[in-house]
Amino acid sequence: MASEAVKVIVRCRPPSEREQELGCKVVVRTESARGRCSIQNPRAAGEPPKQFTFDGAYGREHSTEQIYNEIAYPLVEVRGAASTCPPWAGAKPAGRLQGTYSGR
């Protein structure tokens, strides 16, 4: 029997047009090679950013297609069409957190 583990991947999406119009600061940085994400508190610029490490981290420069091809496609290919649970089951966009990390 194959050994399986949950992997956590994070993606920092590009700013929306509205966020750009409002002049929101980018406070999230990703280091894809290290799977690291750092968040800078815009009200405490002198403090070091909080850093989090994941199994993978994708920044604004990565397309949805690229992320799918690297992360989801291999899972779908291995599991095949017989799987009753998609690999992204339970995953939710961080819509609620967008205001928290928008820098405003």
C-alpha positions in Angstrom: 0.0 0.0 0.0 1.3 3.4 -0.9 2.1 5.9 1.8 0.2 9.2 1.4 0.5 12.5 3.2 -1.3 15.8 3.1 0.7 18.6 1.5 -0.1 22.2 2.0 0.5 24.6 -0.9 -0.1 28.4 -0.7 -0.6 30.9 -3.5 -0.4 34.6 -3.2 -2.7 35.9 -5.9 -2.1 39.1 -7.9 -3.8 42.2 -6.6 -7.2 42.9 -8.1 -8.0 46.0 -10.1 -9.9 47.4 -7.1 -6.9 46.8 -4.7 -4.6 48.6 -7.2 -7.1 51.5 -7.5 -7.2 51.9 -3.8 -3.4 51.8 -3.6 -3.2 48.8 -1.4 0.3 47.8 -0.4 1.7 44.3 -1.2 2.5 42.8 2.2 2.9 39.1 1.3 6.0 37.8 -0.3 6.7 34.3 -1.5 9.9 32.3 -1.9 8.9 29.5 -4.2 12.3 27.7 -4.1 12.0 27.4 -0.3 8.2 27.1 0.0 8.1 30.1 2.2 5.6 32.9 2.6 6.3 36.1 4.6 3.8 38.7 5.7 4.9 42.2 6.7 2.7 44.2 9.0 2.2 47.5 7.2 1.7 49.4 10.5 5.0 48.0 11.9 7.4 48.4 9.0 10.4 48.2 11.4 9.5 44.8 12.6 10.6 41.7 10.8 8.0 39.9 8.7 6.3 36.8 10.0 7.4 33.8 8.0 5.6 30.6 7.3 6.9 27.5 5.5 4.7 25.2 3.4 5.2 22.2 1.1 5.0 24.7 -1.8 4.6 28.4 -2.2 3.5 30.2 -5.4 3.6 33.9 -6.0 1.9 36.4 -8.2 4.1 35.5 -11.1 2.8 32.0 -11.3 -0.3 31.3 -13.4 -3.2 29.1 -12.3 -2.4 26.7 -15.2 1.2 26.3 -14.0 0.2 25.6 -10.5 -2.4 23.1 -11.6 0.1 21.3 -13.9 2.7 21.1 -11.1 0.4 20.2 -8.1 -3.1 19.0 -9.1 -2.5 17.2 -12.4 -0.1 14.6 -11.0 -2.7 13.8 -8.2 -5.5 13.5 -10.7 -3.4 11.3 -13.0 -2.4 9.0 -10.2 -5.9 8.7 -8.7 -7.7 8.4 -12.0 -11.3 9.0 -12.7 -12.5 6.4 -10.1 -11.7 8.6 -7.2 -14.8 9.9 -5.3 -12.9 12.7 -3.6 -11.1 15.4 -5.6 -7.6 16.3 -4.4 -8.8 19.8 -3.6 -11.7 18.8 -1.4 -12.1 21.1 1.5 -9.8 23.7 0.1 -11.3 27.2 0.3 -10.1 30.5 -1.1 -8.8 32.8 1.5 -11.5 35.4 0.7 -12.0 36.4 4.4 -8.3 36.9 4.9 -7.9 39.3 1.9 -8.9 42.3 4.0 -6.5 41.2 6.8 -3.4 41.1 4.6 -4.3 43.8 2.1 -2.1 46.4 3.8 -5.0 48.8 4.5 
